């Protein structure tokens, strides 16, 4: 399979869907919000965007399966599976905060082969494919070279509906704030990850994520020369739903801090 050609087709599909989301953002009616759970919101924009993505991606690999956030489709695939977040940063979108995007990953036999994350407000398309590098709008990207926490800018996400680990998380956050240039919370894990991939952030950590939040972004980080782990330093982040993504140089120092609290 020509992964580069397939990735370019995915990018075109994502752009078309992005145009729909961008248009709807200009006239969005907050009364259309639905709640899937505590602080877990969704709108017709998420659902329609997901349907558009699925309809077009199905044409590329007809027998592929799908894992999607809004569950407009759920289908197992023998070899290929698409993992989709049609609007990562829904809360930002609903409140008019310009930090949200689309995340699409393709896995083949359990391994990532394509990752695309489109940040809509700046028109930034991050992507990678098996056998290639990582790119932002056709320019190759790499993780940062900052060697330690004291010279680094970090990113994280805050718990918004499961608060059982909140106390230990806040202790970890306090330590990270004191040892770095600062900690940022954008509110969209896919964007946090690709910002780590291109060196804007030096590391990103968050727990209680879903596959569609990080499937594409983690692959892009790795393709850009970074490292991705669960909070114990293993590779079971899909099951544990906890992510530490770093430029590689910060892995030991950040893991040491995380293990003190998790």
N, C-alpha and C positions, 0 to 999 in steps of 0.2 A: 504494500500500500504506500502511496505517495503522501506522507503526512504533511509535507509543506503545502501541497496543493489542497489537501483537505482542510488544513488550517485556514488557508485563504478563503475558502468557501464559507467556513464557520464565521470568520470575521465579517464577511458581507452580510450574512444572516443577522449577526449581532448588531451591526450598524443599522439595518432596517428596523429592527425591534427598538433600538435606541432612539430612532427618529420618532417612533410612536410615543415612547415614554416622555421624550423631551416636549413633544406637542401637548401631551396631556398635562404636563407640569404647569403649563401656562393657564390652564383652566380647571385645575383640580378642585373638586368639591369635597371638603372634609366630611360632609354628612354621609358620604359613601363608604366610610371606613367600617370594616368588620373586625371583630376580635376573635382570634383563634384560641386565645388564652390570656392570662394576665400580662398586660403590656405587649402582647404579641399581635400586632395589627396586620391587616391585609386590605387591599382595595381591588376594584375592578382593573386597575392598571397592572398590578402584579399578575393577576389571573390571565388577562388578555395577552400580556407580554409573554407569559409562559406558553400559552397556546400558539402564538405566532412562532416562537422558537421551536417548539416541538414539531409543528406542521412542516417547517422547512428542514429541520435536521433529519426528520424521518426520511426525506428524499435522498439524503447522502448515504445512509446505511440503513436500508429498510428493515433489517432484522435486529437492529440494535435495541437494547433496553433503555429504560429511563428511570432516573431518580430525580424527582423535582420537588421544590419546596412547597408549591401550592397544590401538588398532587392532582393536577389536571389529567395526568396520565401516570400509570405505574405499570411497568412491563419489564420482565426479565429478558436479558439478551444472552445468547450462547457465548459470544466472544466479546462483544462491544457493549458498553453502557455509557450513556450521557448522564452527567450530573449537573443539574441546572439550578441556578438562583436567578430568576428573571428580574429581580429588583433588590439587590443587596443594599441595605440602608433604607428600608421602607419607612421607618420612623423619621429619618431625615427628610425623605421625599414628602411625606405628609405635612411636615412642619415647615417646608420650604427652605430647608438647609441644604446647600449645594454640595453634598457629598454622598453620592449613591451611584450604583452601576449594575452591570450585568455580568454574571459569572457562568461560564460554560466549560466543562471539562469532558474529555473523552478518555475512557479507560478501556484497554484491551487486555483481556485475560488477567484482570486485577492490577494492571500497571498503567500509569498515566501516559498518554501519547500526545494529547493536545490540551492546552490550557489557554483560555481567552478571558480577559477581564477588561471591560469597557467602562471607564469612568466618564459619565455622560457630560458633566458640567464643563470639564476642560477638554473634552473630546480626545481623551488619551486612551489608546488601544494598546494594552499589554498582552503579549502572547508568546507562546513557544510551542514546539512540536518535537517529537522524538527524532533525534539525530541533528537537531538544530540548536541555535542559541536562544536567548531570551531577548525580546524586542519591545520597544515602545515606539509606536508610530514609525516602524521600519528601521529604527536605530537600535543597535545592540545595547543592552543594558547589563550591568553587573552590580553585585552587592557592594557595599561600602568597604573601605579598608581600615576603618577606625579600630584600634587594637584593644580598647578596654571601655568599661562602662563610663568612666569619668569623662570620656571624650565623645559620648554617644547620645543620640536621641532615640527614645523608645516609644513604642505604641502598644496599646492594650485595649481591651473592651471591658465594660462593667457588667456585672450580672443585673438582669432586669426582671427576672421572674423566679429564679431559684437562688435563694439567699443563704443556703445552709453553709456555704464556704465563705461568706462575706467577710467575717472577722479575720480569717487567716489571709484572705486576699488583700484586705486593707493593710495588713502588716507588711506583706510583700510589696505592695505599692509604695508604702512609706519608705522602705529600704531602697527601692529602685529610684524614687524621686531624689533621695539624698545622694545617691551615688552617680547620677547621670546628669546630662544637660536638661533633662525633663522627660515627662511621660505624656504622650498625646492620646486622646480618645476620639477618633473620628466617628465611630458608630457604624462602620461597615468593614467587616473582617477581610473581605476580598481585596478592598482597597488598601487596608493596612499591609497586607501581604505583598502586593505588587509595589507599594512604596518601599518596602524592605528590599524587594528584588532590585530596584533601581537606585538604592543607596540613600533615599531620603530619610528612611528610618534605618537604624542599625540592628534592631531586633524587635520582634513582636511576640507578645504572649497573651493567651486568653484560654479560658476553659468553658465548658458547656456549649461548644459550638456544634453545628450540624455539618454533614458532609458537603452540602452545597455551599456552605460558607467558605470552605477552604480548599476544596478539591482542585480547582484551577490555580488558585494563588500559591499553594504549596509547591506545585509542580513548577511554576514560573520562578519561584525563589530558588529551587534546586538547580534549575537550568541556568540561572544567573550566577551560580557559584556559591549559593548559600546552603544552609543546613536546616533541616526540620526534624523536630523530636516531640515526643510527649513529655510530660512534666517529670518523668523518671529518667529521661535520657534515652528511652527506647524509640522504636519506630511504630508503635501501636497507637498512633494518634487518631486513626480512623475510628477505632473502637472506643478509645478513652475520651474522644472528643475534646482533647486539650492540645494546644499548639504552642510550641516555642520555635520560632523561625529566627535565625540569626545570620550574620555575615560570615560565620565560621569562627572568626577570631573571638567573638563574645560568648561562644557556646559554654565553655567551662565556667566562666564567671556568672553567667545568668542562670545556668542550671544549679549551681551551688546555692544561689539565693532562693530559687524556687523550691528546692528540696528542703529548705528550712521550714517551709510553711505548708507544703503539699506532699 
